[in-house]
Amino acid sequence: MLVKYATLHGAALIQQGAFPAAAAVFAKHGTAPQNVGMYRRLAKEILSAEDDGDAKGGSLMQLRMMLHRVVVGLRQSGNDADTAEFERLLWIVQLTAAKALAISQGRSDATRKVSVALLRYIRETPADKAFYEAGMACKAHQDLNMAFVFLNRFLDICEAIEDHDTSSTTLDNSDFAETEIPFDFPLPDKQFLSDGDREKVRDFVLELSMNDKVQQALNRSELEAVFKEADGVREAVLRGGRAPGSNLELYEIVREAVNQVS
């Protein structure tokens, strides 16, 4: 009965655009497997917003707690397809939380790796935001080659949004061909950054393009290494141990984030 009233209350909050409040209701009072469409929308809306950190009571924390309930309920119901989808969504949110944690602790390498790892999930998260944050994380870590490629892709996506394109298939994908970064993903309805902030990115990319020391190409071996490391960390966290050869810093950050709600 409590879940029934929570569903009605949460649905009303969603209609009002109060997405974090709705997630908080479901996180506290429970979820039901038949309402996966509602939870899917909440995840999309909160992941599309600007990060508010992961403090107790923040929207990201509430979303993680809600998705954890959803996954537990779906596993019990035996719905394998929805379970796999929401396990993936929960992992995306856990990585997003790990990124916020790494930023708060000043760990630039872990921030860079998590931000790059999140690029594999741009079908579920806003692509412009993902490429911008990956590019800026690479910039902060002085990885200017990767920063150039990711921020250049960010600008391409921004232009496509301005042209009211709905799919990435119109974009040149040569930089990311044969990588795990999807080439076919939905374009956001609105820009993540303001006009002024996008102009700052354009200026920085132009500056890098005139720097002879910056290679304007994706380091595929480095990209694959980051993805492989992230997979090892996920496997280790899920089984409760440390993966052989995995980066200890990255593992500790992700494990700490996961343990906050598990």
Sequence and secondary structure as in RCSB ss.txt:
>XXXX:A:sequence
MLVKYATLHGAALIQQGAFPAAAAVFAKHGTAPQNVGMYRRLAKEILSAEDDGDAKGGSLMQLRMMLHRVVVGLR
QSGNDADTAEFERLLWIVQLTAAKALAISQGRSDATRKVSVALLRYIRETPADKAFYEAGMACKAHQDLNMAFVF
LNRFLDICEAIEDHDTSSTTLDNSDFAETEIPFDFPLPDKQFLSDGDREKVRDFVLELSMNDKVQQALNRSELEA
VFKEADGVREAVLRGGRAPGSNLELYEIVREAVNQVS
>XXXX:A:secstr
 HHHHHHHHHHHHHHTT HHHHHHHHHHH   GGGHHHHHHHHHHHHHS      TTSHHHHHHHHHHHHHHHHH
HHT HHHHHHHHHHHHHHHHHHHHHHHHHTT HHHHHHHHHHGGGGTTTS HHHHHHHHHHHHHHTT HHHHHHH
HHHHHHHHHHHHTT  BGGGS  GGGTTSSS S  B  SS SS HHHHHHHHHHHHHHHT TTS  S  HHHHHH
HHHHHHHHHHHHHHTS  TT  HHHHHHHHHHHHTT 
